Amino acid sequence: MMVRRLLGLAILCSLFTPWISVQGQEKNNRAALIIGIAEYESPEVESLPGVAADMVSARKIALSMGIPEKNITILRNQDATKVKIMKAFQEFSALAADGGRAFIYFSGHGSRDYDATAKSCYEGLLSYDRQLITNDEIAAATKKLNEQVDKTIVMFDSCYSGGVLNAGTKLQTRGASTSQLKPKFFSKTTSSEAAMCLQATNFKTRGFFDKSTRLGALQENLVFITAARPDEVSYDEGASKGGVATQAIRDCLLGGAKDLNASGGVSLEEIRACSQELVNAKLTGPVALPHHITIRGNRNLIPVVANSPPVIIAAVNQPEPTKPEVVAEKPIPVVPPLVSNTSKPEPMPLVQSVQPNKPEVVRPNKPEPPVVTAPVDLPLASIATLKDVEAQRNPTRKLDIKMAKKTLKINQDYLDLQIKSSHDGYLYLVLLGSDKKSFYVLYPNQLDGDNRIQAGKTINLPKSSWQIRAAGPAGVDHILALVADSPRDLKALEALGADPNSPFVYTLNTLKGRGALVDYLTGKGPDGRSEKFAAQMITVTEVQ
């Protein structure tokens, strides 16, 4: 191992979602737009009493994503005309700018119409004044937003398919015997030409996700979660509960979902699996069968970090790290990896009293409690942690990494990397060594704390003042390189109990430690600056 021994909605019915659990702050570039229409101007459009509950759920989701109250814009009923909604989309871009995150939620009726020129159906949201806001219009209105923010998080709880059941049909099911389930769909047209759009199967459509990506939105930064397939509908379950899909996504997003791969972070795919279980349990037939939640875009985005200690959330909000004092005379005890000054070519010996792989190092006298009930493949879970972090990257940021050697001989060869970034930022190196016991932040460290990197300028790591030599055991080391627009604070991991005498901050390879690492690397910065980052994982093989 290299450190220890190396290196030693639109719910189509629509929902979309990606975030990270951090408390709101005075400076914050995250924002939410929440739209709910329970009562429509025209009595012809059936009311949806559950929308009020949906609005409460959406606000909880927004707050959990680190969006402060002052950055949440809400439009209800008569305030949600087409003109006002389109204006809100335009103004919203200014609130969630500079690499932040945007959350957009809509609960109400969806609709579909036919475009004779394109010979295809198109979907949209039904405004209070019974106007159809098409997906093309929404995509165009949010184009600037998608260009500015790091991630766009959208959740539409509405239906576009009406062929399965007529809108307004009151349903009773065994799974919701005391509720009236209403399809969240209204058709604006009765023309024979558009009748094909009211059929729920075998039609060509133009959806929001496709239109947005054609306009330049990146799939890694925009996720589309559909609560129902094209031949299904989603339902409003009444005033006290709201949309069935919104309830499921909310409950799973706010802690109900399981970290299935034990990576330390819960991805959207894991939230989808949890949500589907809830939908299946609620809609048991015989009249209303479960609709099937699917995802378009980046399935590995993490909306909240699991098992993250409260201190980590607080520690993220610290001032920008400064270069540490240089200790010239007093030797610095170290844990592996082996570190040496240029004046001493041989690595410093291991300090036997420092044992970073024992839980008591992190929390003395309080052994780590079991966090999983089933056996976990530790190597796979460890690598999944780094892959989950890598999946949060912004593809507009690029890294070029070269290695002098991809295979290192134990006790002989040294790590040698050349890293170049497409953007200015702060460079971080995290190592998961071949023994898979701990994660180490190789850079920055107590010997070299200035980790700023300039766009287009190559940095050689390790630097001349410190070196890392392969020391076994034989196997594969995984290194994650990350360049963030905003700095992270090493105190976030030091707070877990890492040895203050070691030049390398580390976290144990436990579920808690993996969650802390994910939070540290992907959490929101301290001052509302850009959250965009580049990330790339590389491997180095240690051999005898």
Secondary structure, DSSP 8 states (H G I E B T S, - for coil): -TTTS-----BTBEE----------SS---EEEEEE-SS-SSTTS---TTHHHHHHHHHHHHHHTT--GGGEEEEEGGG--HHHHHHHHHHHHHHS-TT-EEEEEEES-EEEEEETTTTEEEEEEE-TTS-EEEHHHHHHHTHHHHHHSSEEEEEEE-B---SSS-TT--EEETTEEEEEEEE-B--S---SGGGGGGS-SS--EE-HHHHHHHTT--TTTEEEEESS-TT---EE--TTT-BHHHHHHHHIIIIIS--TT-SSSB-HHHHHHHHHHHHHHH---SSS-----EEES-TT--SB-TT--HHHHHHHTS----------SS-----SSB---TT--S-----TT--TTSHHHHSTTS------SS---HHHHHHHHHHHHHTT--TTS-EEEEES-SEEETTT-B--EEEEESS-EEEEEEEE-TT-SEEEEEESBTTB---EE-BT--EEES-TT---B----SEEEEEEEEEESS---THHHHTTT--TTSSSEEEESSHHHHHHHHHHHHS--TTS----EEEEEEEEEEE-
